[in-house]
Amino acid sequence: MRLIAVFLLVLTLPGCSELQSRPWVEIRGQRFTVEVADSNEERSRGLMFRDSLEKDTGMLFVHDNEEPQAYWMKNTHIPLDILYFSKDRKLVSAQERVPPCSAGDRCPPYASDGAALYVLELNAGSVELFKIQPGDEMKVSSDIPLSTTP
């Protein structure tokens, strides 16, 4: 019986370590598991064509340069909060409860209020729920590239 218990424990360990090794960000003590978009192709696709986003998850976009950013919701089916962070990972500004858009080129852009290197997309309402404010710091797991420039 003990051997069976050890065998079952060993079978579950790879799944546990996989969950623990997923990239994450933390803001105001709230941790979000994230997908990282750090290439032009990944940034262009973003969360397009998805019908849902799991609770406490998001997508972190890592840009090549810190500059004003503007995101749009083309072919995005879920409402989002879009958070813009500077190179020192301080929140510059946020666009809250941005609605989905399937109107092609008629989807409006949602711009940052200043230069940003990182953009985080979360489920709509996250900014309000977790009381996220400009100046808040985003902590990141060690497996997230802090910049795409060498």
RAWO-V805023 format. One record per backbone hydrogen bond with DSSP energy under -1.0 kcal/mol. NH is the residue of the N-H (numbers start at 1). CO is the residue of the C=O. Records with the same first field share a line. If there is no record, write none. Layout:
NH: CO + CO
This chain:
5: 1
6: 2
7: 3
8: 4
9: 5
10: 6
11: 7
12: 8
13: 9
16: 12
17: 13
18: 14
19: 15
20: 16
21: 17
22: 19
25: 32
26: 139
27: 30
30: 27
32: 25
33: 56
34: 23
35: 58
37: 60
43: 39
44: 40
45: 41
46: 42
48: 45
49: 75
50: 47
57: 54
58: 33
59: 121
60: 35
61: 119
62: 37
63: 117
67: 116
71: 110
75: 101
76: 73 + 101
80: 98
81: 122
82: 95
83: 120
84: 93
85: 118
86: 90
89: 86
91: 136
92: 84
93: 84
95: 82
98: 80
101: 76
106: 103
107: 104
110: 71
112: 69
116: 67
117: 85
118: 85
119: 61
120: 83
121: 59
122: 81
124: 79
126: 123
129: 125
130: 126
132: 127
135: 91
136: 133
138: 89
139: 26
141: 24
144: 141
